[in-house]
Amino acid sequence: MLNRVAALGKVTLDAIAGAGAALFMLMRALFGKPQLRKSWPLLMQQMYSVGVLSLLIIVVSGLFIGMVLGLQGYTILVDFGAEQSLGPMVALSLLRELGPVVTALLFAGRAGSALTAEIGLMKATEQLSSLEMMGVDPLRRVISPRFWAGFYSMPILALVFSAVGIYGGYLVGVRWLGVDDGAFWSVMQSNVEWGQDILNGVIKSLVFAFVVTWIALHKGYQCTPTSVGISRATTSTVVTASLAVLGLDFVLTALMFG
Amino acid sequence: MESRNTQLAVGLFVIIGILALLFLGLKAANTNVLTNGETYKLFAKFDNIGGLKERSPVKVGGVVVGRVSKISLVGDYYEPLVEMTISKEYNEFSDTTSVSILTSGLLGEQYIGLNPGFIDDTVEMLEDGDYIYDTKSALVLEDLIGQFLFGQGND
């Protein structure tokens, strides 16, 4: 019995220690003396590998999700003679929910796992320690540019996802199924608001970017430096980040649209 | 020159993002002047506002000219007061203008309909902060059915 209680205590202490370590890592990586000339090329390099290389999967999945929304929405709305509401349905579900959330999930799988594995391997091969030996702070040199790259890339990716998805809905709804072209766009325009829908979607994706990148970097930085440890950390990144995104999405939706 | 190619790719990436935002903003969202253009406020008291909400449209002959910006209860008798924010583009309403709460379609959302009044030398134009006194409340279906049944009983 006492062992059980002790085990519970250990789990709690580990969780608190982990959260504290993650917070300290983030603080030390982000709040240092900014060195724009040194960090700019590093940021560009990471924006490329985190953002630009994720573009393809975002565009393709955005297009298909938009097309599926158009198809499913049409078959239901046409029963009520309300197929002109297809435009706002596709646009609102993409801008408010699917754009930020699916982008964050794909980002966690595509870029988050890569970040964890990369940093984990750096740790395992003692590159991080070597940097410290040379008097270079690995948090500022390695973690910080990756964090900012993820933070800036995700909103851009989410916007691209929504835009491509709406185009996909347009292709299926208007070009294939014959919803009226003018009605599709004008009903959409009268229902979508800048502040309420587009801005809130961007805020959501900024929050998700923060959380997903932070989790990925922390898992990599704190992993056990063995092959098993790296594989566990990578899996844990995808699982934790996905759960965090889905949970936070509910909270944010309740705050924004509740 | 790998870093130059990287910078080029990132630059393109950012441009694609801005294009997506422009597409969403200009093609998908309403580019109505009301969200950023100059506006003025008008007030109207109703007996019953039905299902009117903040941000409901204010229309003249079906054309959106503004939005409901605030709904509150005022006075000793708690009368609903509706604050309407209307685009400066349409600032020539006379004080004989009437407002009514209408429903778009049978089951649609409720909106405010403005009926511009006549204009001659004796009437004044509505300005920022003015009240419109000629108001017609929302039709509440339950009240209508109640009145109908009551009327039937008297015959």
Interface residues (C-beta under 8 A of the other chain):
Chain A: P41 M44 Q45 M47 Y48 G51 V52 L55 A91 L95 S153 P155 I156 L157 L159 V160 S162 A163 V164 I166 W185 M188 Q189 S190 V192 E193 W194 G195 D197 I198
Chain B: S3 T6 Q7 A9 V10 L12 F13 V14 I16 G17 L19 A20 L21 F23 L24 G25 K27 A28 A29 N30 T31 T35 R55 V64
